[in-house]
Amino acid sequence: MARTVLVSLGERSYEIQIGRNILYQLGEYLKKNPVTGTVGLVTDSTVGPLYADDIHSLLTAAGVKCVIHSMPAGEANKRLQRIEEICGTLLEGGLDRGSLLLALGGGVVGDVAGFAAACFMRGIPFLQIPTTVVAQVDSSVGGKTAVNHPRGKNTIGMFHQPCGVLIDMDLLKTLPTREICAGCAEIIKHGVIADSNLFAHMEQHAGLIREGDLSALEYPIARSCEIKAAVVAKDEHELGLRAILNYGHTFGHAIETASHYATFLHGEAVSLGMCAAAVLGAELGLVDADFVSRQRACLTAYSLPVYWPDLPVEEALAAMKKDKKARAGTLKFIVPTSLGTVVQRTDITDGQALRALASLKQ
Ligand SMILES: NC(=O)c1ccc[n+]([C@@H]2O[C@H](COP(=O)([O-])OP(=O)(O)OC[C@H]3O[C@@H](n4cnc5c(N)ncnc54)[C@H](O)[C@@H]3O)[C@@H](O)[C@H]2O)c1
């Protein structure tokens, strides 16, 4: 049976449906939410061959015409050129202002297709069908859409909420274990910022989750969606509270930059970032050494990196300072205060940030 989480945003509210094999209810979903004309389906070169034909058949059986656009997989394709290409397919397929776009894939497809939906005909509705753990617990919820510019990640984008999110956990059956574990970093993050029970579940079920037991992932995926939905409902445009979702990301982005996006998956960089943020919390006297080692042990149980001996500390600090410049001179650190609570700090000195980064080299 599917669980439902509501993202409460007034007239832009929408439901997240989470369950097993629920993709096959898509035809029913579209009958309940009638669409005009042709539906567009954006996917990537890995996910498309696995699932796009099934969806095409489902839609055809429901009497809905569908055009498929497959983009090359990977972060390098999160760029403006792909938006123009998607719009080209949608125009050729005869989509109009009333049409619906489906985003079938991981966070890259969700961000790119979401941005295309925000721009095409000045904005059309889109439905997220996330196929990675990162996308199911994080990127498909909350309406942040973007592509990268060579000078910065996610620098061209818009807030454009989806009209719904359909999370079929069985789509994770084909996802490599390393990608599953990278997504678990985001779930563990949700535990640290908002829910110690969720964190404990991730501690206790690491073995099952790594073996691909999807039933052990059902609660953490649903709970993560609830946590993200509650934060987004209070602060849609990240004017305050929503920044807590960036726990581990200030250090994590610097690590991604310093490793030239080649060494770590995003979730792996976030794992390192959370370790640095915890060390910072300990230096500030907000958490104790037990917290630091408990979080480290939980991340390690998912084979996530907690140390990076080759970390170029000065380069990472320089990346953070560049980020600071880009963010009107303030760099926000999300620092843990207990398991389940965090605080935002903008008063961290270079020395404190440097020591937190250096702790990852051990
Ligand atoms: N918008 C947001 O709020 C938000 C939040 C977090 C992350 N993001 C973005 O998400 C992106 C990372 O997302 P991701 O980790 O899902 O990466 P991704 O979309 O690149 O997917 C990872 C890889 O797995 C493949 N894949 C996807 N689903 C699969 C499946 N079911 N079976 C087999 N292979 C599959 C993809 O083709 C890709 O090669 C980044 O660009 C990040 O900036 C956005």
The ligand as an SDF file (V2000), in Angstrom:
LIG
                    3D

 44 48  0  0  0  0  0  0  0  0999 V2000
   16.8940   19.8790   -6.4570 N   0  0  0  0  0  0  0  0  0  0  0  0
   17.3140   19.5170   -5.2740 C   0  0  0  0  0  0  0  0  0  0  0  0
   16.7610   19.9010   -4.2350 O   0  0  0  0  0  0  0  0  0  0  0  0
   18.4960   18.5840   -5.1650 C   0  0  0  0  0  0  0  0  0  0  0  0
   18.7910   17.9640   -3.9470 C   0  0  0  0  0  0  0  0  0  0  0  0
   19.8360   17.0360   -3.9120 C   0  0  0  0  0  0  0  0  0  0  0  0
   20.5730   16.7630   -5.0600 C   0  0  0  0  0  0  0  0  0  0  0  0
   20.2670   17.4080   -6.2310 N   0  0  0  0  0  0  0  0  0  0  0  0
   21.0000   17.1300   -7.4670 C   0  0  0  0  0  0  0  0  0  0  0  0
   20.8510   15.7410   -7.7790 O   0  0  0  0  0  0  0  0  0  0  0  0
   21.9640   15.3230   -8.5510 C   0  0  0  0  0  0  0  0  0  0  0  0
   22.4470   13.9970   -8.0240 C   0  0  0  0  0  0  0  0  0  0  0  0
   21.3880   13.0840   -8.1350 O   0  0  0  0  0  0  0  0  0  0  0  0
   21.6540   11.5090   -8.2350 P   0  0  0  0  0  0  0  0  0  0  0  0
   22.5780   11.1080   -7.1710 O   0  0  0  0  0  0  0  0  0  0  0  0
   20.3270   10.8620   -8.3460 O   0  0  0  0  0  0  0  0  0  0  0  0
   22.5000   11.3880   -9.5890 O   0  0  0  0  0  0  0  0  0  0  0  0
   22.1170   10.9780  -11.1010 P   0  0  0  0  0  0  0  0  0  0  0  0
   20.8270   11.5310  -11.5120 O   0  0  0  0  0  0  0  0  0  0  0  0
   23.3140   11.3170  -11.9200 O   0  0  0  0  0  0  0  0  0  0  0  0
   21.9910    9.3940  -11.0030 O   0  0  0  0  0  0  0  0  0  0  0  0
   23.1320    8.6140  -10.7150 C   0  0  0  0  0  0  0  0  0  0  0  0
   23.3570    7.5410  -11.7840 C   0  0  0  0  0  0  0  0  0  0  0  0
   22.4320    6.4770  -11.5990 O   0  0  0  0  0  0  0  0  0  0  0  0
   21.7310    6.2050  -12.8130 C   0  0  0  0  0  0  0  0  0  0  0  0
   20.4090    5.7280  -12.4150 N   0  0  0  0  0  0  0  0  0  0  0  0
   19.3890    6.4690  -11.9520 C   0  0  0  0  0  0  0  0  0  0  0  0
   18.3800    5.6930  -11.5710 N   0  0  0  0  0  0  0  0  0  0  0  0
   18.7510    4.4200  -11.8050 C   0  0  0  0  0  0  0  0  0  0  0  0
   18.1230    3.1480  -11.6060 C   0  0  0  0  0  0  0  0  0  0  0  0
   16.9340    3.0420  -11.0290 N   0  0  0  0  0  0  0  0  0  0  0  0
   18.7980    2.0380  -11.9920 N   0  0  0  0  0  0  0  0  0  0  0  0
   20.0470    2.1440  -12.5250 C   0  0  0  0  0  0  0  0  0  0  0  0
   20.6980    3.3030  -12.7190 N   0  0  0  0  0  0  0  0  0  0  0  0
   20.0410    4.4320  -12.3630 C   0  0  0  0  0  0  0  0  0  0  0  0
   21.7560    7.5050  -13.5700 C   0  0  0  0  0  0  0  0  0  0  0  0
   21.5870    7.3020  -14.9570 O   0  0  0  0  0  0  0  0  0  0  0  0
   23.1510    8.0280  -13.2160 C   0  0  0  0  0  0  0  0  0  0  0  0
   24.1050    7.4280  -14.0450 O   0  0  0  0  0  0  0  0  0  0  0  0
   23.0010   16.4260   -8.4660 C   0  0  0  0  0  0  0  0  0  0  0  0
   23.0100   17.1330   -9.6780 O   0  0  0  0  0  0  0  0  0  0  0  0
   22.4820   17.3170   -7.3370 C   0  0  0  0  0  0  0  0  0  0  0  0
   22.8530   18.6750   -7.5090 O   0  0  0  0  0  0  0  0  0  0  0  0
   19.2440   18.2990   -6.3020 C   0  0  0  0  0  0  0  0  0  0  0  0
  1  2  1  0
  2  3  2  0
  2  4  1  0
  4  5  1  0
  4 44  2  0
  5  6  2  0
  6  7  1  0
  7  8  2  0
  8  9  1  0
  8 44  1  0
  9 10  1  0
  9 42  1  0
 10 11  1  0
 11 12  1  0
 11 40  1  0
 12 13  1  0
 13 14  1  0
 14 15  2  0
 14 16  1  0
 14 17  1  0
 17 18  1  0
 18 19  2  0
 18 20  1  0
 18 21  1  0
 21 22  1  0
 22 23  1  0
 23 24  1  0
 23 38  1  0
 24 25  1  0
 25 26  1  0
 25 36  1  0
 26 27  1  0
 26 35  1  0
 27 28  2  0
 28 29  1  0
 29 30  1  0
 29 35  2  0
 30 31  1  0
 30 32  2  0
 32 33  1  0
 33 34  2  0
 34 35  1  0
 36 37  1  0
 36 38  1  0
 38 39  1  0
 40 41  1  0
 40 42  1  0
 42 43  1  0
M  CHG  2   8   1  16  -1
M  END
$$$$
